[in-house]
């Protein structure tokens, strides 16, 4: 990944930070976007410890102008985009479907689906103007095992992640012959700031742990390891694939 330029959305914490610092350790130049600029700047600082160039920029993935500015900022700074990890997302309310307010549903869909849509559009347009690097351009989207199976207490989140899987597969079919690979990762329960409400809900921690074949929860670094592989030339034959990293929860 040396000198490759990779965008990371939602890079201020959790999976985004673990991936950004992992990319830096592999020699990539990293552009970190997050709604919280302070946490994005801290991630960029941690990435620079590895001796690479890294920059942070405020990013609201629900807004087309913000996404365009983020993408153009990366191009202005580094001249190209080789890969992207579209990680920004929210969990939404922990409720049965009939109880979820419309505004909460629309917010989850705006961040998790529209955000991935807008980011992929901007990234693909930039990539199509460049010759593909070794292994091709690579986009990795953040999905979830909730995008592969029912998640009855997270209906809006589950719907949004099913949509991310669909967008990933469609983009892979659209652009595979033009040197762009598109995949998504589907983690099981991982203790991140995003998932705190889930782990804190009564009985949820025990129920989720009982579903794991390995009887453990993952870490952001374990998920980032899969993202790094998908972004790298080592995964040059992999596209259109939702890849589980879930301790066997769906086995």
C-alpha positions in Angstrom: 0.0 0.0 0.0 3.1 2.3 0.0 2.2 5.8 -1.4 -1.3 4.8 -2.3 -4.0 7.4 -1.4 -6.9 6.1 0.6 -10.0 8.0 1.9 -11.5 6.9 5.2 -14.9 8.3 6.2 -16.1 8.1 9.8 -12.4 8.0 10.6 -12.5 9.7 14.0 -12.9 6.5 16.0 -13.6 2.8 16.0 -13.2 1.0 12.7 -12.3 4.1 10.8 -9.4 5.0 13.1 -8.1 1.4 13.3 -8.2 1.3 9.5 -6.6 4.7 8.9 -3.7 3.9 11.3 -3.3 0.4 9.8 -3.1 1.9 6.3 -0.4 4.3 7.5 1.6 1.5 8.9 1.5 -0.1 5.4 2.8 3.1 3.9 -0.4 4.6 2.5 -1.3 8.3 2.5 -4.6 8.7 4.4 -7.4 11.3 4.1 -9.6 11.1 7.2 -13.1 12.5 7.1 -15.5 12.8 10.1 -18.3 15.0 11.2 -16.2 15.6 14.3 -13.1 17.4 12.9 -11.2 17.1 16.2 -11.3 13.3 16.3 -10.5 13.2 12.6 -7.4 15.4 13.2 -6.4 13.1 16.1 -6.6 10.1 13.7 -4.5 11.9 11.1 -1.9 12.7 13.8 -1.7 9.0 14.8 -1.3 8.1 11.1 1.6 10.5 10.7 3.4 8.7 13.5 4.1 6.0 10.9 5.9 8.6 8.8 3.3 9.0 6.1 1.3 12.0 4.9 -2.2 12.3 6.4 -4.8 15.0 6.4 -8.2 15.5 8.1 -11.3 17.2 6.9 -14.7 17.7 8.3 -17.2 15.6 6.4 -21.0 15.2 6.5 -21.7 12.2 4.3 -25.4 13.1 4.0 -24.5 16.3 2.1 -23.4 16.1 -1.5 -21.4 19.4 -1.3 -19.5 18.2 1.7 -18.7 14.8 0.0 -17.5 16.6 -3.1 -15.4 19.0 -1.1 -13.8 16.1 0.8 -13.0 14.2 -2.4 -11.7 17.3 -4.1 -9.6 18.1 -1.1 -7.9 14.7 -1.4 -7.3 15.1 -5.1 -5.8 18.6 -4.5 -3.5 17.4 -1.8 -2.3 14.1 -3.4 -3.3 14.1 -7.0 -5.2 10.8 -7.1 -7.4 8.4 -5.1 -6.5 4.7 -5.1 -8.9 3.4 -2.5 -11.7 4.3 0.0 -13.2 2.9 3.1 -16.8 4.2 3.5 -17.2 3.6 7.1 -19.4 6.5 8.4 -22.6 5.3 9.9 -25.0 5.4 12.8 -26.9 2.8 14.7 -30.3 4.3 15.1 -33.0 3.5 17.7 -33.2 0.2 19.5 -36.9 -0.4 19.0 -39.4 -2.7 17.3 -40.3 -1.5 13.8 -43.8 -0.1 14.6 -42.2 2.1 17.3 -39.5 3.8 15.3 -40.3 7.5 14.6 -40.1 8.4 10.9 -37.4 11.0 11.5 -35.2 8.4 13.1 -35.7 6.0 10.2 -34.9 8.8 7.7 -31.8 9.8 9.6 -30.4 6.3 9.6 -31.0 5.9 5.9 -29.5 9.3 5.2 -26.2 8.5 6.9 -25.9 4.8 6.2 -27.3 4.6 2.6 -27.2 8.1 1.1 -23.8 8.6 2.6 -22.4 5.5 1.0 -24.1 6.3 -2.3 -22.7 9.9 -2.4 -19.2 8.9 -1.4 -19.1 6.0 -3.9 -20.3 8.3 -6.7 -17.6 10.9 -6.0 -14.9 8.3 -5.5 -15.7 6.3 -8.7 -15.9 9.5 -10.8 -12.4 10.4 -9.6 -11.0 6.8 -10.1 -12.4 6.6 -13.6 -10.2 9.6 -14.6 -7.0 7.7 -13.5 -5.2 4.5 -14.6 -5.9 1.8 -12.0 -3.0 1.0 -9.6 -1.7 -2.5 -9.0 -4.6 -4.7 -8.0 -7.1 -2.1 -9.2 -8.8 0.7 -7.4 -10.6 -0.6 -4.3 -13.7 0.6 -2.4 -14.8 -1.0 0.8 -18.1 -0.2 2.4 -19.1 -0.8 6.0 -22.1 -3.1 6.2 -23.0 -5.5 9.0 -24.3 -8.9 9.7 -27.5 -7.0 10.2 -27.4 -6.5 6.4 -27.4 -10.3 5.9 -29.9 -11.4 8.4 -32.8 -10.1 10.5 -32.0 -7.7 13.4 -35.5 -7.2 14.9 -34.7 -4.5 17.4 -32.7 -2.5 14.8 -35.1 -2.4 11.9 -33.8 0.9 10.4 -30.2 -0.1 10.8 -30.8 -3.5 9.3 -32.6 -2.1 6.3 -29.8 0.4 5.7 -27.1 -2.3 5.8 -29.1 -4.5 3.5 -29.1 -1.5 1.1 -25.3 -1.1 1.5 -24.8 -4.7 0.4 -27.0 -4.1 -2.6 -25.1 -0.9 -3.6 -21.8 -2.7 -3.2 -22.8 -5.6 -5.5 -24.3 -3.2 -8.1 -21.2 -1.0 -8.2 -19.0 -4.1 -8.4 -20.9 -5.2 -11.5 -20.9 -1.7 -13.0 -17.2 -1.0 -12.7 -15.3 -4.3 -12.4 -14.2 -4.1 -16.1 -12.9 -0.6 -15.5 -10.5 -1.5 -12.8 -12.5 -0.7 -9.7 -13.2 -3.4 -7.1 -16.1 -2.8 -4.6 -16.6 -5.0 -1.5 -18.2 -4.6 1.9 -17.4 -5.9 5.3 -20.1 -7.3 7.6 -19.0 -7.3 11.3 -20.8 -8.9 14.1 -20.9 -7.2 17.5 -17.8 -5.1 18.2 -17.4 -2.8 21.1 -17.1 0.6 19.5 -18.6 4.0 20.3 -21.3 3.4 17.7 -22.4 0.1 19.3 -22.4 1.4 23.0 -26.3 1.7 23.1 -26.6 -1.9 21.9 -24.2 -3.3 24.5 -25.8 -1.3 27.3 -29.3 -2.4 26.6 -30.7 -4.8 29.1 -29.8 -8.4 28.3 -28.4 -7.6 24.8 -24.7 -8.3 25.7 -25.5 -11.8 26.9 -27.9 -12.5 24.0 -25.3 -11.4 21.4 -22.5 -13.4 23.1 -24.7 -16.5 23.1 -24.9 -16.3 19.2 -21.2 -16.2 18.7 -19.6 -19.5 17.7 -16.3 -18.3 19.2 -17.9 -16.9 22.3 -16.1 -13.5 21.9 -16.7 -10.0 20.6 -14.5 -8.6 17.9 -12.2 -5.6 18.2 -11.9 -2.7 15.7 -8.4 -3.9 14.8 -9.7 -7.3 13.8 -12.3 -5.8 11.4 -9.7 -3.3 10.1 -7.4 -6.2 9.2 -10.1 -7.5 6.7 -10.6 -4.0 5.3 -6.9 -3.5 4.8 -6.7 -6.8 2.9 -9.6 -5.8 0.7 -8.0 -2.5 -0.1 -4.7 -4.1 -1.0 -3.5 -5.8 -4.2 -3.6 -9.1 -2.3 -7.4 -9.1 -2.8 -7.1 -8.3 -6.6 -9.6 -11.0 -7.6 -12.3 -10.1 -4.9 -15.2 -7.9 -5.8 -18.9 -7.7 -5.2 -18.5 -9.6 -2.0 -20.0 -9.0 1.5 -17.5 -10.5 3.8 -18.5 -11.6 7.3 -16.1 -11.0 10.3 -18.5 -12.0 13.1 -16.9 -14.7 15.3 -19.3 -17.2 13.6 -22.5 -15.4 14.6 -24.2 -16.4 11.3 -22.5 -19.8 11.0 
